[in-house]
């Protein structure tokens, strides 16, 4: 198609990254998060209804999604692949409900419409205001009048927000919805409920696993596996979960292969933000982690709807059901905050307390800022006090990495792990400081040295900084054993 390049180019400028903070005056708004994996039969039907050359039917969907989002001033991230959709969008209440009203009838989401043929595609002319605005507006928040409305809420996962939580609209055609590095690996059938646990069932499974582990200490029979990246689990995770120190989802298969003996014969409970990563991960564990004919895991289940729907359930339960009349306690087994990929940064229950610590003073903190190092953008945890404390006095001439690392104290301080580099806070000129604070923050001395080095002293290509090299070391040496709170704090201090 003529628009192929438009849907495959880089989302952000080189060396740029997404915002982790925002402010706006919107009176109300909403963010939705949903995905849909297509069965082989559904893909064949949709491909027959649209251009089949070079996956033209996929690009057609991307073009339609871009038109829809721009018609209703939505921002966010839309990913379209031959295997399905993965979409996060923000906008006004009216815009989001109009969009949902369109999508609930769409052949990519509604099997019965896909089977009736291409005449139902598209559903309306989104460029015609009268036609587009005639779509029904489905309720997305309680109370729900029907079971269908409740299921729609669970599927689209609305949360408070607006169009300003994203910098722009990004629509891309990708090989995989989540880059596991296995586009050939089919996700499990989304209509198969056997491998999914809704939030109450997942909660009970966690309670049973914890009780069994406490009754018989040693090797647990159930492994609770966090499918997310380390910076997500760092500020929030389920109790007793294994949180791999990985930065990319695509690194998880190799990480698990190297530790598959620790999984053999075990029950695996896995979770992620909204469920889309677990769909592929559960398929990988059951289909590809072990050789055919050998013993694998005893079973693998995912949290249906992810952390988002679990927190939504826990919040609703605590608000509507007295603890003395239910077998499920209102207190959540998810600790901390749920990281989200927009400028809101994270969501949590009102009762949530930080599980992470400031990387300098170890005070509780759960709000990230980004490394100001050129092209780095690693997420840092600094409390309000440490964000304002200049930690280094280094002249512009002192740009040698080894000399600077020696000048900035990397030794153990209190309970600080000596293997974890400490962030650097230094003064910057006003022109380099968009916030006007006069201070910039760097994840480690190497990032600071690289940033202040004259262009002729910088390597032509940015290499892994000290933080990332140490994280790779931790990943090589870690096991599938949950860390105690003190161990986790030392690892990610």
N, C-alpha and C positions, 0 to 999 in steps of 0.2 A: 504494500500500500504506500501511497505518497507520504503518509505521516509517520512512517516507521521510525525515523531518526528522532522525531519529537518525543517519542515515548521510551527512548532508550538512552538519552543523553544524561549526563551527570545532574543530580538533583540540586546540589549546591555548588558554589564556586570553589575552585581548588583552594585548599587550606582553610576553608570556612566550615562552620558547624552550626547546628541548631541552637537556638536560645534555650536557656534553662530558667528564665524568669520573664515575667511580662506584667503589664498593668494596662487596664482599660476601664472605660466608664459604661460598659454594656449593662443595661438593667437586668438582662437575663440571657441565657444561652445554654447550649448543650453540646456535648461531644459524644459521638457514637463510635463504637469499636466492634467490628464484626468480620467474620471470614466465612468462606464457603469452599470446601473441596468438592470437586465434581467427580462423579463416578465415571468409569470408562464409557458406559452406555450413554450417560448424559453428555459427555464430551462429543461423542459421535453424533448425537442428535443436533447439538448446537453447531458443530462444524458443518453439518449438512445444510443448516439453515442460513449459513453465511459464507463469505469467501473462504475457501479452504487452502488456497495457495499460501505457503509461508505463514501458516497460522493467521490468516487474514481475519478470521472470526474473532480471534483474541484482540487484535488491534482495533477491530470494530467496537468491541466492548470498551476498550480504553478510551476511544474517541467519544462514545456515548457518555461514559462516566465524567469525562472532562466537561462536556456540554452541560450535563446535569449540575455539576458543582458550580460552574460559572453562572449558570442561570439563576441559582439561588444564593450566590455569594458565599459559598462554602470554601473553607481552606482545610488542608490536611494532606494525607498521604494515601494514594490509591495505587495498589499493586495488582496487576492482572497477569495471570499466567495460564498456560494450557490446563493446569491442574485446578484453577479456581480464582478466588478473589480474597484479598486481605485489605481492609479499608478502615481508616480512622479519619473522621471528618468533624469539624467544628463549625458552628453557625448559630443563628438565632433559633429560638424554639420553633417559630413558624417554618423557617427554612429546613430545619432538620426533619420535622414531621412531614413536610411535603416530600422530601427526598425518600424517607422511609415509606410513605404511601406509594411512591413509584416502585421502590425496590421489592416490596412484599409481593408484587404481582409479576416480578421479572422472571423470565425463563431460567436464568442462572440460579435463582433461589427457589423457584416453585417448580417441582418436577412435572406436575400435571400440565403446566403451561408449556413447558419445553416439548412435551409429547404431542401437543396439538398442532405443531408446525410453525413455520416462520411468519405466518400472517399476524401473529400477536407481537411481533418484534419490529420496531419499538412499540411501547405501550401507548405513548402519546407524543405529540410534538412539543418538546420542552421549549422551543423557541416561540411558541404560541402561548401567550399568558393565559388566555381563557381555557385552552386545552390543559395546560399544565396545572393551573390552579383548581381545576375541577376534580383532581384526584382526592380521594378520601384522606382525612387526617387521623391516623390511628393514635390512640393514647399510648404514651411510652412510660408513664409513671403511675403508681398505684393511686386510687383503687382501680382494679381492672374488672370490667363487666363480664368478660368471657375468658376461658382458658387460652384461647388464641391470643388475646391481648397480653396475657401473662407470659406466654412463650415468646412473643415478639419482643417484650422487654428483656428477657434473658438472652435473646439472640443478638440484638443490637447494642446492648449494654450501655445505655445512656448515663452520663454523669455531668455534673455542673461544669460549665465552660463556655467558650464562645469561639468565634472565628479568629480571635487574636492570640489564641494559644499556639497557633502555627504561624510561621513566617509567611507562608505562601501555600499555593496548591501545587502538589507534585503528583503527576500521573505517569506511571512507568509500566512497561511490559517487561516481565522478568522471567527467567527460566523456572524459578521456584518461589513460592510465596514466602518461605523462610529459607535462607541460604544454608541448607544442610550439606550442600555439595552432592546431593543425590536426587537429581530431577527424575531419575528412572524409578525411584522408590515411591510407590503409591501409598497415600494415606489411607487409613482404615475407612470403611464405609461410615459416613456420618449418620446413617440411619441405624447403625449397629450400636445399641445402647449397652451391650454387655461389658465393654471395656471402659465405660464412662461412669463416674460417680458424681451425682449432684452434690452440692455443698453439704447437706445434712449427712449423706452417706460417707462422703470423704472425711467429715469431722469425726464420725463414729470410727472409721477405719484408722484414723490417726490416734484416737483414744485407745483403741484395742492394741495397736502396735506399741504405744508407749507403755501400756500396762504390762504387756508380755515382756518387753525389754527390761522393765524395772523388776519384774518377778524373776527373770533369769538373765542376769547381766552377762555380757560377753558378746558373741556375734549375734546381732539381731536377725530375726527371720524376715523382717520387712525393712526395705530401704526406701526412705522418702527422698526423692531426687528432684532438686530444683533444676528446671530446664533452662533457666535464664542466665544472663551474663553476671559476672561477679559484682559489677557496680549496681545491679538491680538487687541482688540478694544481700548486698552489704548493708542496705538500709531497711530491709524487711524480708522475712522468710518464715516458713512454718517451723514450729518447735521440732527439734531433733532432725532437721533436714540436712542432707548432704548438699553443699553449695559449691560446685566446682569453680576453681579460680580461673575462669576462662573469660576472654573478652568477646569471643565470637561464637555463635551457635554452630558454625561449621567445624569448630574444633572439638565439639562434643563427641562425635563418633569415635575418633581416635583416642580420646581420653577414656571412653568407656571400654574400648577394645583392650587397652592396656590394663584394665582393672576388671575384666569380665569374670575372673574367678571369684571376685568378691560379690558378684551378682548371681552366680550360678546357684540354682535351687531356691532363690529368694523371691519373695513377693515384692513388686516394685510399685510404689505410688508416686506419680510424677505430676508436676504442676508448672504453670507459667502464668503470664499476665492475663491472657484472655482465652487460651486454649489452642491457638493456631500452631505453636511450636510443638506442643505435646502430641498433636495428631501425627506429625511425621516422626517424632521421637519414639512413640510407642510402636509404630510400624518398624522402625529401625531395630529396636530391641527384640521384637518377636520374629522378624524376618531375616535380619542380616547380622546381628551381633554374634550369634553362635553358628557353627557349621551344621549343616543338615545331618540329622541322625544323632547328634550329641545332646546331652541334657542342657537346657537353657534355664530361663527364669521360671519360677512356679506360676507366675502370672503378672501382668502389668496393667495398671489402671490409671486413668488420667482424671484430673479435676475438671469436670465439665463446666465451661464458662470461665475457668481460670480463677485467679485470685480476685479479680473484679467481682465476679458473681458470688464468691464466698463471702467477701466483705459486705456485699449488698445484702446477702442472707443474714449474716451475723448482726448487721445494723437493724434490719427489719425485725428480727427475732427479739433483740434486746429492747426495742421500742414498743413491741406489741404483745409480748408474751411474758408474764411473770415467771421467774425462774422456778418457782415452787410447783408449777403445773406442767412443766415440760421435762422430758428426759434429756434434752439437750441444753447445756448451760449457755447463757447468753455471751459468756466471755469467749473471745476469739482465740484460736490456736495459731493464728497468724500474728507474728510479732513485728512491730514497726510499721513501715509504710510500703505501699505498692508503687514501685517506680513506673511511670508512664512516659512515653516518647513524645512529649510536647512540653511547652514552656511551664505548665503547671508542675512538672517534675515528678510529683507523687500524690497519691490519694491515701487516705487512712480513716479508720474509725475515730470518733471524737476522743475515745479513751486511750488511743495509741501513745506509747512512750518510745523514745528513740532507742534503737538497739545498736547504733553505731557511735563512734567516738571521734572527737576532734583529733586530727593527725598530729597535733602538737601537744595539747595539754590533757587530752583524754576526756574532756568534758562531753556529756551526751549531746549529740547533734544529729540531725537527719536532713539537712538542707545542703545541697551541693553547690559549688561554683566550679568554673572551668579553669584549667591551667592556661595562663596567658602566653605560654611558650609558642613560638611560631610553628604552626602546623601540628601541635600536640593535642590540645583540647581534652586531656584526661580530666576526670571529675575528681574534685578535692572536697574533703570534709574539714572545714575550719569553723570553729565557733565564732560568734560575733566579736569577742574580745581578740582572738588571735588573728582575725581578718584585718584588724587595725594596728597590729604590732609589727613594726618593721623588724625582720629577723636577720638581715645581712647588710653589711657595709662593704661593698666591693666596688672598686673603681672600674671604669670602662676598659682599662687596659688589662685587668685580670680576667682574661677570657679562656685561659687554658683549663680544660675540664678537670684535670687531676688537681691542679693548684686550687681551683675553686671548691672542689669537693673536699679538699683538706681544710680550706678556710671555713666552710660552713660545717658546723658540728653534726656529724652523722652518728655519733656514739649514742649508746643507750642512755636515755634520760627517764628516770623513774621506771615505769613499767613499759616504756617504749622499746619495741623490739629492735635490736641493733641491725637486723637485716632489712628493715623497712626505711627507705630514705625519707627524710623530713622535708616538708614543703618549704619554699623560700618566698618571703614577702619582701619586696624591694620597692623603692621609689622609682617612679617613671615620670617623664616629662608630661605636661598637660596634653600635648598633642597626641601622645600615645595612650592617653587614659580617657576613654569615652565616658566613664562614670564620674570623672572629676575628683576622685578620692586621693590621687597622687600615689596610690599603691597598686602594684600588680602582684599576682600570685602565680607561682610556678610549682609544679608537682615535685620537682627535685632540683638539685644544684645543676645538673647537666642541662636541663631545659632553660634555666636562667642563663647559663654560660652561652648556650647556643643563641639565645635571644639577643644578648648584648654584644656578641661578637661582631666585628666588622664583616661586611659581606665577603671580602676576600679571605677571611679566616674561617668561614663556614664550609663544612663539607658540601659537595654538590647535591647530595641526597641525604635527607634526614634519616638517621638510623634510630633504632629503638632506644628510648631513654632509659635511665637507671631504673625507674619505676617498673617499666615493662619487662626489663631483663630479670628483675627480682620476682615479678609475678610469674614469668615462665619457669623460674626455678621452683617456686611453690607448686605450680601445676605439675611439674615432673615428680615431685616428692610427695604429693598429697595422696590420700587414700579415700575410699568411700565410707569413711567413718565421720559421723557428725562431730563438729568441734564443740568443745565446751564454750560458754560465753567468754571466759578469760582468754582461751586460745584464739577464738575468733577475733577478739579485740586486739590481741597482739599481732595477728596476721595482717589485719587491715588497719592498723593504727595510723 
